[in-house]
């Protein structure tokens, strides 16, 4: 009974849409972490520049 739960035939539009949605969700869940580390670095650079100008 292996593969009993597997659909046979070509992928349907619904399955393709579901796969796209899963991929988008994974990107959205992982992207904020990557952006926050980049933002932190950018903020540090801006703060350093402000401190230098204030001296």
PDBQT receptor file of N, H, CA, C and O in Angstrom, charges set to zero:
ATOM      1  N   UNK A   1       0.812  -1.199   0.000  1.00  0.00    +0.000 N 
ATOM      2  CA  UNK A   1       0.000   0.000   0.000  1.00  0.00    +0.000 C 
ATOM      3  C   UNK A   1       0.854   1.261   0.000  1.00  0.00    +0.000 C 
ATOM      4  O   UNK A   1       0.362   2.335   0.348  1.00  0.00    +0.000 OA
ATOM      5  N   UNK A   2       2.106   1.154  -0.378  1.00  0.00    +0.000 N 
ATOM      6  H   UNK A   2       2.506   0.282  -0.661  1.00  0.00    +0.000 HD
ATOM      7  CA  UNK A   2       2.911   2.366  -0.408  1.00  0.00    +0.000 C 
ATOM      8  C   UNK A   2       2.387   3.293  -1.490  1.00  0.00    +0.000 C 
ATOM      9  O   UNK A   2       2.038   2.856  -2.586  1.00  0.00    +0.000 OA
ATOM     10  N   UNK A   3       2.338   4.556  -1.174  1.00  0.00    +0.000 N 
ATOM     11  H   UNK A   3       2.622   4.912  -0.283  1.00  0.00    +0.000 HD
ATOM     12  CA  UNK A   3       1.856   5.532  -2.140  1.00  0.00    +0.000 C 
ATOM     13  C   UNK A   3       0.348   5.632  -2.202  1.00  0.00    +0.000 C 
ATOM     14  O   UNK A   3      -0.187   6.258  -3.117  1.00  0.00    +0.000 OA
ATOM     15  N   UNK A   4      -0.349   5.033  -1.259  1.00  0.00    +0.000 N 
ATOM     16  H   UNK A   4       0.085   4.524  -0.516  1.00  0.00    +0.000 HD
ATOM     17  CA  UNK A   4      -1.812   5.060  -1.280  1.00  0.00    +0.000 C 
ATOM     18  C   UNK A   4      -2.342   6.488  -1.142  1.00  0.00    +0.000 C 
ATOM     19  O   UNK A   4      -3.406   6.806  -1.673  1.00  0.00    +0.000 OA
ATOM     20  N   UNK A   5      -1.615   7.339  -0.441  1.00  0.00    +0.000 N 
ATOM     21  H   UNK A   5      -0.751   7.080  -0.010  1.00  0.00    +0.000 HD
ATOM     22  CA  UNK A   5      -2.064   8.717  -0.249  1.00  0.00    +0.000 C 
ATOM     23  C   UNK A   5      -1.510   9.661  -1.299  1.00  0.00    +0.000 C 
ATOM     24  O   UNK A   5      -1.784  10.860  -1.264  1.00  0.00    +0.000 OA
ATOM     25  N   UNK A   6      -0.750   9.141  -2.213  1.00  0.00    +0.000 N 
ATOM     26  H   UNK A   6      -0.528   8.167  -2.242  1.00  0.00    +0.000 HD
ATOM     27  CA  UNK A   6      -0.162   9.989  -3.248  1.00  0.00    +0.000 C 
ATOM     28  C   UNK A   6      -1.128  10.150  -4.414  1.00  0.00    +0.000 C 
ATOM     29  O   UNK A   6      -1.729   9.174  -4.862  1.00  0.00    +0.000 OA
ATOM     30  N   UNK A   7      -1.279  11.363  -4.901  1.00  0.00    +0.000 N 
ATOM     31  H   UNK A   7      -0.790  12.156  -4.537  1.00  0.00    +0.000 HD
ATOM     32  CA  UNK A   7      -2.126  11.552  -6.083  1.00  0.00    +0.000 C 
ATOM     33  C   UNK A   7      -1.442  10.988  -7.319  1.00  0.00    +0.000 C 
ATOM     34  O   UNK A   7      -0.216  11.005  -7.430  1.00  0.00    +0.000 OA
ATOM     35  N   UNK A   8      -2.238  10.499  -8.227  1.00  0.00    +0.000 N 
ATOM     36  H   UNK A   8      -3.234  10.485  -8.136  1.00  0.00    +0.000 HD
ATOM     37  CA  UNK A   8      -1.661  10.009  -9.475  1.00  0.00    +0.000 C 
ATOM     38  C   UNK A   8      -1.897  11.042 -10.564  1.00  0.00    +0.000 C 
ATOM     39  O   UNK A   8      -2.864  11.800 -10.504  1.00  0.00    +0.000 OA
ATOM     40  N   UNK A   9      -1.038  11.073 -11.534  1.00  0.00    +0.000 N 
ATOM     41  H   UNK A   9      -0.252  10.457 -11.582  1.00  0.00    +0.000 HD
ATOM     42  CA  UNK A   9      -1.202  12.002 -12.642  1.00  0.00    +0.000 C 
ATOM     43  C   UNK A   9      -0.473  13.304 -12.411  1.00  0.00    +0.000 C 
ATOM     44  O   UNK A   9       0.241  13.462 -11.421  1.00  0.00    +0.000 OA
ATOM     45  N   UNK A  10      -0.657  14.239 -13.332  1.00  0.00    +0.000 N 
ATOM     46  H   UNK A  10      -1.237  14.111 -14.136  1.00  0.00    +0.000 HD
ATOM     47  CA  UNK A  10       0.050  15.528 -13.246  1.00  0.00    +0.000 C 
ATOM     48  C   UNK A  10      -0.463  16.378 -12.084  1.00  0.00    +0.000 C 
ATOM     49  O   UNK A  10      -1.567  16.168 -11.580  1.00  0.00    +0.000 OA
ATOM     50  N   UNK A  11       0.357  17.335 -11.675  1.00  0.00    +0.000 N 
ATOM     51  H   UNK A  11       1.253  17.506 -12.084  1.00  0.00    +0.000 HD
ATOM     52  CA  UNK A  11      -0.022  18.228 -10.586  1.00  0.00    +0.000 C 
ATOM     53  C   UNK A  11      -1.207  19.082 -11.005  1.00  0.00    +0.000 C 
ATOM     54  O   UNK A  11      -1.280  19.559 -12.137  1.00  0.00    +0.000 OA
ATOM     55  N   UNK A  12      -2.124  19.263 -10.082  1.00  0.00    +0.000 N 
ATOM     56  H   UNK A  12      -2.065  18.875  -9.162  1.00  0.00    +0.000 HD
ATOM     57  CA  UNK A  12      -3.293  20.099 -10.358  1.00  0.00    +0.000 C 
ATOM     58  C   UNK A  12      -2.960  21.552 -10.035  1.00  0.00    +0.000 C 
ATOM     59  O   UNK A  12      -1.956  21.851  -9.389  1.00  0.00    +0.000 OA
ATOM     60  N   UNK A  13      -3.813  22.427 -10.491  1.00  0.00    +0.000 N 
ATOM     61  H   UNK A  13      -4.629  22.184 -11.016  1.00  0.00    +0.000 HD
ATOM     62  CA  UNK A  13      -3.622  23.862 -10.213  1.00  0.00    +0.000 C 
ATOM     63  C   UNK A  13      -3.632  24.111  -8.706  1.00  0.00    +0.000 C 
ATOM     64  O   UNK A  13      -2.853  24.915  -8.193  1.00  0.00    +0.000 OA
ATOM     65  N   UNK A  14      -4.527  23.408  -8.003  1.00  0.00    +0.000 N 
ATOM     66  H   UNK A  14      -5.159  22.755  -8.420  1.00  0.00    +0.000 HD
ATOM     67  CA  UNK A  14      -4.625  23.585  -6.556  1.00  0.00    +0.000 C 
ATOM     68  C   UNK A  14      -3.334  23.160  -5.861  1.00  0.00    +0.000 C 
ATOM     69  O   UNK A  14      -2.872  23.836  -4.941  1.00  0.00    +0.000 OA
ATOM     70  N   UNK A  15      -2.750  22.044  -6.296  1.00  0.00    +0.000 N 
ATOM     71  H   UNK A  15      -3.125  21.494  -7.043  1.00  0.00    +0.000 HD
ATOM     72  CA  UNK A  15      -1.511  21.582  -5.661  1.00  0.00    +0.000 C 
ATOM     73  C   UNK A  15      -0.353  22.522  -5.970  1.00  0.00    +0.000 C 
ATOM     74  O   UNK A  15       0.509  22.743  -5.120  1.00  0.00    +0.000 OA
ATOM     75  N   UNK A  16      -0.325  23.074  -7.176  1.00  0.00    +0.000 N 
ATOM     76  H   UNK A  16      -1.025  22.895  -7.867  1.00  0.00    +0.000 HD
ATOM     77  CA  UNK A  16       0.725  24.035  -7.528  1.00  0.00    +0.000 C 
ATOM     78  C   UNK A  16       0.580  25.314  -6.708  1.00  0.00    +0.000 C 
ATOM     79  O   UNK A  16       1.573  25.870  -6.240  1.00  0.00    +0.000 OA
ATOM     80  N   UNK A  17      -0.669  25.784  -6.531  1.00  0.00    +0.000 N 
ATOM     81  H   UNK A  17      -1.476  25.332  -6.911  1.00  0.00    +0.000 HD
ATOM     82  CA  UNK A  17      -0.908  26.976  -5.719  1.00  0.00    +0.000 C 
ATOM     83  C   UNK A  17      -0.497  26.735  -4.269  1.00  0.00    +0.000 C 
ATOM     84  O   UNK A  17       0.085  27.606  -3.623  1.00  0.00    +0.000 OA
ATOM     85  N   UNK A  18      -0.807  25.538  -3.767  1.00  0.00    +0.000 N 
ATOM     86  H   UNK A  18      -1.280  24.830  -4.292  1.00  0.00    +0.000 HD
ATOM     87  CA  UNK A  18      -0.446  25.208  -2.395  1.00  0.00    +0.000 C 
ATOM     88  C   UNK A  18       1.071  25.182  -2.225  1.00  0.00    +0.000 C 
ATOM     89  O   UNK A  18       1.594  25.669  -1.223  1.00  0.00    +0.000 OA
ATOM     90  N   UNK A  19       1.769  24.622  -3.190  1.00  0.00    +0.000 N 
ATOM     91  H   UNK A  19       1.345  24.226  -4.005  1.00  0.00    +0.000 HD
ATOM     92  CA  UNK A  19       3.235  24.588  -3.135  1.00  0.00    +0.000 C 
ATOM     93  C   UNK A  19       3.810  26.006  -3.153  1.00  0.00    +0.000 C 
ATOM     94  O   UNK A  19       4.759  26.300  -2.427  1.00  0.00    +0.000 OA
ATOM     95  N   UNK A  20       3.237  26.883  -3.982  1.00  0.00    +0.000 N 
ATOM     96  H   UNK A  20       2.467  26.643  -4.572  1.00  0.00    +0.000 HD
ATOM     97  CA  UNK A  20       3.687  28.279  -4.028  1.00  0.00    +0.000 C 
ATOM     98  C   UNK A  20       3.443  28.971  -2.691  1.00  0.00    +0.000 C 
ATOM     99  O   UNK A  20       4.292  29.722  -2.211  1.00  0.00    +0.000 OA
ATOM    100  N   UNK A  21       2.272  28.714  -2.087  1.00  0.00    +0.000 N 
ATOM    101  H   UNK A  21       1.583  28.103  -2.477  1.00  0.00    +0.000 HD
ATOM    102  CA  UNK A  21       1.939  29.337  -0.809  1.00  0.00    +0.000 C 
ATOM    103  C   UNK A  21       2.891  28.871   0.293  1.00  0.00    +0.000 C 
ATOM    104  O   UNK A  21       3.325  29.669   1.124  1.00  0.00    +0.000 OA
ATOM    105  N   UNK A  22       3.207  27.590   0.294  1.00  0.00    +0.000 N 
ATOM    106  H   UNK A  22       2.854  26.942  -0.381  1.00  0.00    +0.000 HD
ATOM    107  CA  UNK A  22       4.142  27.058   1.292  1.00  0.00    +0.000 C 
ATOM    108  C   UNK A  22       5.507  27.713   1.134  1.00  0.00    +0.000 C 
ATOM    109  O   UNK A  22       6.145  28.079   2.121  1.00  0.00    +0.000 OA
ATOM    110  N   UNK A  23       5.953  27.859  -0.109  1.00  0.00    +0.000 N 
ATOM    111  H   UNK A  23       5.436  27.561  -0.911  1.00  0.00    +0.000 HD
ATOM    112  CA  UNK A  23       7.253  28.487  -0.359  1.00  0.00    +0.000 C 
ATOM    113  C   UNK A  23       7.257  29.942   0.104  1.00  0.00    +0.000 C 
ATOM    114  O   UNK A  23       8.228  30.398   0.708  1.00  0.00    +0.000 OA
ATOM    115  N   UNK A  24       6.171  30.677  -0.177  1.00  0.00    +0.000 N 
ATOM    116  H   UNK A  24       5.382  30.307  -0.667  1.00  0.00    +0.000 HD
ATOM    117  CA  UNK A  24       6.075  32.076   0.268  1.00  0.00    +0.000 C 
ATOM    118  C   UNK A  24       6.089  32.166   1.793  1.00  0.00    +0.000 C 
ATOM    119  O   UNK A  24       6.757  33.024   2.370  1.00  0.00    +0.000 OA
ATOM    120  N   UNK A  25       5.340  31.265   2.438  1.00  0.00    +0.000 N 
ATOM    121  H   UNK A  25       4.797  30.568   1.970  1.00  0.00    +0.000 HD
ATOM    122  CA  UNK A  25       5.294  31.278   3.901  1.00  0.00    +0.000 C 
ATOM    123  C   UNK A  25       6.672  31.015   4.496  1.00  0.00    +0.000 C 
ATOM    124  O   UNK A  25       7.068  31.662   5.466  1.00  0.00    +0.000 OA
ATOM    125  N   UNK A  26       7.398  30.068   3.917  1.00  0.00    +0.000 N 
ATOM    126  H   UNK A  26       7.077  29.542   3.129  1.00  0.00    +0.000 HD
ATOM    127  CA  UNK A  26       8.740  29.772   4.420  1.00  0.00    +0.000 C 
ATOM    128  C   UNK A  26       9.663  30.970   4.235  1.00  0.00    +0.000 C 
ATOM    129  O   UNK A  26      10.459  31.278   5.122  1.00  0.00    +0.000 OA
ATOM    130  N   UNK A  27       9.565  31.645   3.099  1.00  0.00    +0.000 N 
ATOM    131  H   UNK A  27       8.918  31.394   2.379  1.00  0.00    +0.000 HD
ATOM    132  CA  UNK A  27      10.396  32.823   2.861  1.00  0.00    +0.000 C 
ATOM    133  C   UNK A  27      10.048  33.935   3.843  1.00  0.00    +0.000 C 
ATOM    134  O   UNK A  27      10.938  34.592   4.384  1.00  0.00    +0.000 OA
ATOM    135  N   UNK A  28       8.750  34.145   4.072  1.00  0.00    +0.000 N 
ATOM    136  H   UNK A  28       8.028  33.612   3.633  1.00  0.00    +0.000 HD
ATOM    137  CA  UNK A  28       8.330  35.200   4.995  1.00  0.00    +0.000 C 
ATOM    138  C   UNK A  28       8.787  34.899   6.415  1.00  0.00    +0.000 C 
ATOM    139  O   UNK A  28       9.160  35.806   7.159  1.00  0.00    +0.000 OA
ATOM    140  N   UNK A  29       8.755  33.631   6.789  1.00  0.00    +0.000 N 
ATOM    141  H   UNK A  29       8.452  32.894   6.185  1.00  0.00    +0.000 HD
ATOM    142  CA  UNK A  29       9.163  33.258   8.146  1.00  0.00    +0.000 C 
ATOM    143  C   UNK A  29      10.662  33.392   8.335  1.00  0.00    +0.000 C 
ATOM    144  O   UNK A  29      11.110  33.698   9.440  1.00  0.00    +0.000 OA
ATOM    145  N   UNK A  30      11.439  33.177   7.307  1.00  0.00    +0.000 N 
ATOM    146  H   UNK A  30      11.075  32.929   6.409  1.00  0.00    +0.000 HD
ATOM    147  CA  UNK A  30      12.893  33.232   7.423  1.00  0.00    +0.000 C 
ATOM    148  C   UNK A  30      13.457  34.601   7.065  1.00  0.00    +0.000 C 
ATOM    149  O   UNK A  30      14.537  34.960   7.534  1.00  0.00    +0.000 OA
ATOM    150  N   UNK A  31      12.761  35.360   6.259  1.00  0.00    +0.000 N 
ATOM    151  H   UNK A  31      11.884  35.069   5.878  1.00  0.00    +0.000 HD
ATOM    152  CA  UNK A  31      13.267  36.638   5.784  1.00  0.00    +0.000 C 
ATOM    153  C   UNK A  31      13.423  37.679   6.890  1.00  0.00    +0.000 C 
ATOM    154  O   UNK A  31      14.435  38.379   6.905  1.00  0.00    +0.000 OA
ATOM    155  N   UNK A  32      12.478  37.816   7.812  1.00  0.00    +0.000 N 
ATOM    156  H   UNK A  32      11.656  37.247   7.800  1.00  0.00    +0.000 HD
ATOM    157  CA  UNK A  32      12.653  38.842   8.856  1.00  0.00    +0.000 C 
ATOM    158  C   UNK A  32      13.946  38.674   9.647  1.00  0.00    +0.000 C 
ATOM    159  O   UNK A  32      14.561  39.669  10.032  1.00  0.00    +0.000 OA
ATOM    160  N   UNK A  33      14.366  37.442   9.896  1.00  0.00    +0.000 N 
ATOM    161  H   UNK A  33      13.866  36.635   9.583  1.00  0.00    +0.000 HD
ATOM    162  CA  UNK A  33      15.620  37.229  10.618  1.00  0.00    +0.000 C 
ATOM    163  C   UNK A  33      16.793  37.792   9.828  1.00  0.00    +0.000 C 
ATOM    164  O   UNK A  33      17.671  38.447  10.389  1.00  0.00    +0.000 OA
ATOM    165  N   UNK A  34      16.804  37.538   8.543  1.00  0.00    +0.000 N 
ATOM    166  H   UNK A  34      16.091  37.005   8.087  1.00  0.00    +0.000 HD
ATOM    167  CA  UNK A  34      17.893  38.030   7.703  1.00  0.00    +0.000 C 
ATOM    168  C   UNK A  34      17.853  39.555   7.626  1.00  0.00    +0.000 C 
ATOM    169  O   UNK A  34      18.895  40.208   7.687  1.00  0.00    +0.000 OA
ATOM    170  N   UNK A  35      16.660  40.120   7.493  1.00  0.00    +0.000 N 
ATOM    171  H   UNK A  35      15.814  39.590   7.443  1.00  0.00    +0.000 HD
ATOM    172  CA  UNK A  35      16.542  41.569   7.391  1.00  0.00    +0.000 C 
ATOM    173  C   UNK A  35      16.908  42.247   8.704  1.00  0.00    +0.000 C 
ATOM    174  O   UNK A  35      17.531  43.309   8.695  1.00  0.00    +0.000 OA
ATOM    175  N   UNK A  36      16.536  41.657   9.821  1.00  0.00    +0.000 N 
ATOM    176  H   UNK A  36      16.030  40.794   9.828  1.00  0.00    +0.000 HD
ATOM    177  CA  UNK A  36      16.819  42.298  11.102  1.00  0.00    +0.000 C 
ATOM    178  C   UNK A  36      18.320  42.369  11.352  1.00  0.00    +0.000 C 
ATOM    179  O   UNK A  36      18.801  43.347  11.926  1.00  0.00    +0.000 OA
ATOM    180  N   UNK A  37      19.061  41.362  10.937  1.00  0.00    +0.000 N 
ATOM    181  H   UNK A  37      18.670  40.568  10.472  1.00  0.00    +0.000 HD
ATOM    182  CA  UNK A  37      20.507  41.423  11.143  1.00  0.00    +0.000 C 
ATOM    183  C   UNK A  37      21.129  42.475  10.239  1.00  0.00    +0.000 C 
ATOM    184  O   UNK A  37      22.081  43.146  10.638  1.00  0.00    +0.000 OA
ATOM    185  N   UNK A  38      20.612  42.630   9.038  1.00  0.00    +0.000 N 
ATOM    186  H   UNK A  38      19.838  42.085   8.713  1.00  0.00    +0.000 HD
ATOM    187  CA  UNK A  38      21.112  43.658   8.127  1.00  0.00    +0.000 C 
ATOM    188  C   UNK A  38      20.736  45.034   8.666  1.00  0.00    +0.000 C 
ATOM    189  O   UNK A  38      21.555  45.953   8.636  1.00  0.00    +0.000 OA
ATOM    190  N   UNK A  39      19.501  45.188   9.161  1.00  0.00    +0.000 N 
ATOM    191  H   UNK A  39      18.836  44.441   9.185  1.00  0.00    +0.000 HD
ATOM    192  CA  UNK A  39      19.070  46.463   9.706  1.00  0.00    +0.000 C 
ATOM    193  C   UNK A  39      19.917  46.854  10.910  1.00  0.00    +0.000 C 
ATOM    194  O   UNK A  39      20.275  48.021  11.072  1.00  0.00    +0.000 OA
ATOM    195  N   UNK A  40      20.237  45.880  11.751  1.00  0.00    +0.000 N 
ATOM    196  H   UNK A  40      19.947  44.932  11.620  1.00  0.00    +0.000 HD
ATOM    197  CA  UNK A  40      21.060  46.184  12.916  1.00  0.00    +0.000 C 
ATOM    198  C   UNK A  40      22.410  46.737  12.491  1.00  0.00    +0.000 C 
ATOM    199  O   UNK A  40      22.908  47.698  13.078  1.00  0.00    +0.000 OA
ATOM    200  N   UNK A  41      22.998  46.133  11.477  1.00  0.00    +0.000 N 
ATOM    201  H   UNK A  41      22.594  45.353  11.000  1.00  0.00    +0.000 HD
ATOM    202  CA  UNK A  41      24.294  46.606  10.995  1.00  0.00    +0.000 C 
ATOM    203  C   UNK A  41      24.163  48.009  10.417  1.00  0.00    +0.000 C 
ATOM    204  O   UNK A  41      25.023  48.859  10.650  1.00  0.00    +0.000 OA
ATOM    205  N   UNK A  42      23.099  48.256   9.668  1.00  0.00    +0.000 N 
ATOM    206  H   UNK A  42      22.400  47.566   9.479  1.00  0.00    +0.000 HD
ATOM    207  CA  UNK A  42      22.898  49.576   9.083  1.00  0.00    +0.000 C 
ATOM    208  C   UNK A  42      22.698  50.618  10.181  1.00  0.00    +0.000 C 
ATOM    209  O   UNK A  42      23.239  51.721  10.101  1.00  0.00    +0.000 OA
ATOM    210  N   UNK A  43      21.919  50.269  11.207  1.00  0.00    +0.000 N 
ATOM    211  H   UNK A  43      21.479  49.373  11.272  1.00  0.00    +0.000 HD
ATOM    212  CA  UNK A  43      21.685  51.204  12.296  1.00  0.00    +0.000 C 
ATOM    213  C   UNK A  43      22.987  51.535  13.010  1.00  0.00    +0.000 C 
ATOM    214  O   UNK A  43      23.224  52.688  13.369  1.00  0.00    +0.000 OA
ATOM    215  N   UNK A  44      23.822  50.540  13.215  1.00  0.00    +0.000 N 
ATOM    216  H   UNK A  44      23.629  49.603  12.923  1.00  0.00    +0.000 HD
ATOM    217  CA  UNK A  44      25.098  50.779  13.882  1.00  0.00    +0.000 C 
ATOM    218  C   UNK A  44      25.957  51.739  13.067  1.00  0.00    +0.000 C 
ATOM    219  O   UNK A  44      26.591  52.639  13.618  1.00  0.00    +0.000 OA
ATOM    220  N   UNK A  45      25.974  51.539  11.752  1.00  0.00    +0.000 N 
ATOM    221  H   UNK A  45      25.459  50.808  11.305  1.00  0.00    +0.000 HD
ATOM    222  CA  UNK A  45      26.770  52.413  10.896  1.00  0.00    +0.000 C 
ATOM    223  C   UNK A  45      26.252  53.850  10.968  1.00  0.00    +0.000 C 
ATOM    224  O   UNK A  45      27.035  54.798  11.028  1.00  0.00    +0.000 OA
ATOM    225  N   UNK A  46      24.927  54.000  10.962  1.00  0.00    +0.000 N 
ATOM    226  H   UNK A  46      24.291  53.230  10.913  1.00  0.00    +0.000 HD
ATOM    227  CA  UNK A  46      24.355  55.346  11.011  1.00  0.00    +0.000 C 
ATOM    228  C   UNK A  46      24.668  56.005  12.351  1.00  0.00    +0.000 C 
ATOM    229  O   UNK A  46      25.000  57.190  12.396  1.00  0.00    +0.000 OA
ATOM    230  N   UNK A  47      24.567  55.258  13.426  1.00  0.00    +0.000 N 
ATOM    231  H   UNK A  47      24.298  54.296  13.390  1.00  0.00    +0.000 HD
ATOM    232  CA  UNK A  47      24.851  55.815  14.742  1.00  0.00    +0.000 C 
ATOM    233  C   UNK A  47      26.313  56.213  14.857  1.00  0.00    +0.000 C 
ATOM    234  O   UNK A  47      26.632  57.250  15.438  1.00  0.00    +0.000 OA
ATOM    235  N   UNK A  48      27.192  55.405  14.312  1.00  0.00    +0.000 N 
ATOM    236  H   UNK A  48      26.932  54.562  13.839  1.00  0.00    +0.000 HD
ATOM    237  CA  UNK A  48      28.610  55.741  14.342  1.00  0.00    +0.000 C 
ATOM    238  C   UNK A  48      28.864  57.037  13.578  1.00  0.00    +0.000 C 
ATOM    239  O   UNK A  48      29.646  57.879  14.021  1.00  0.00    +0.000 OA
ATOM    240  N   UNK A  49      28.208  57.197  12.436  1.00  0.00    +0.000 N 
ATOM    241  H   UNK A  49      27.574  56.513  12.076  1.00  0.00    +0.000 HD
ATOM    242  CA  UNK A  49      28.385  58.402  11.635  1.00  0.00    +0.000 C 
ATOM    243  C   UNK A  49      27.882  59.620  12.404  1.00  0.00    +0.000 C 
ATOM    244  O   UNK A  49      28.516  60.675  12.383  1.00  0.00    +0.000 OA
ATOM    245  N   UNK A  50      26.744  59.474  13.084  1.00  0.00    +0.000 N 
ATOM    246  H   UNK A  50      26.229  58.617  13.101  1.00  0.00    +0.000 HD
ATOM    247  CA  UNK A  50      26.194  60.588  13.846  1.00  0.00    +0.000 C 
ATOM    248  C   UNK A  50      27.140  60.975  14.981  1.00  0.00    +0.000 C 
ATOM    249  O   UNK A  50      27.350  62.160  15.241  1.00  0.00    +0.000 OA
ATOM    250  N   UNK A  51      27.698  59.996  15.642  1.00  0.00    +0.000 N 
ATOM    251  H   UNK A  51      27.528  59.033  15.431  1.00  0.00    +0.000 HD
ATOM    252  CA  UNK A  51      28.610  60.288  16.745  1.00  0.00    +0.000 C 
ATOM    253  C   UNK A  51      29.850  61.011  16.242  1.00  0.00    +0.000 C 
ATOM    254  O   UNK A  51      30.356  61.923  16.896  1.00  0.00    +0.000 OA
ATOM    255  N   UNK A  52      30.333  60.601  15.086  1.00  0.00    +0.000 N 
ATOM    256  H   UNK A  52      29.923  59.860  14.555  1.00  0.00    +0.000 HD
ATOM    257  CA  UNK A  52      31.533  61.219  14.527  1.00  0.00    +0.000 C 
ATOM    258  C   UNK A  52      31.250  62.673  14.160  1.00  0.00    +0.000 C 
ATOM    259  O   UNK A  52      32.083  63.549  14.394  1.00  0.00    +0.000 OA
ATOM    260  N   UNK A  53      30.077  62.929  13.587  1.00  0.00    +0.000 N 
ATOM    261  H   UNK A  53      29.400  62.217  13.398  1.00  0.00    +0.000 HD
ATOM    262  CA  UNK A  53      29.735  64.286  13.186  1.00  0.00    +0.000 C 
ATOM    263  C   UNK A  53      29.514  65.178  14.406  1.00  0.00    +0.000 C 
ATOM    264  O   UNK A  53      29.778  66.379  14.352  1.00  0.00    +0.000 OA
ATOM    265  N   UNK A  54      29.030  64.596  15.507  1.00  0.00    +0.000 N 
ATOM    266  H   UNK A  54      28.815  63.621  15.551  1.00  0.00    +0.000 HD
ATOM    267  CA  UNK A  54      28.744  65.383  16.700  1.00  0.00    +0.000 C 
ATOM    268  C   UNK A  54      29.989  65.809  17.449  1.00  0.00    +0.000 C 
ATOM    269  O   UNK A  54      29.923  66.721  18.273  1.00  0.00    +0.000 OA
ATOM    270  N   UNK A  55      31.096  65.191  17.193  1.00  0.00    +0.000 N 
ATOM    271  H   UNK A  55      31.150  64.450  16.524  1.00  0.00    +0.000 HD
ATOM    272  CA  UNK A  55      32.317  65.513  17.957  1.00  0.00    +0.000 C 
ATOM    273  C   UNK A  55      32.941  66.782  17.537  1.00  0.00    +0.000 C 
ATOM    274  O   UNK A  55      33.968  67.178  18.088  1.00  0.00    +0.000 OA
TER     275      UNK A  55
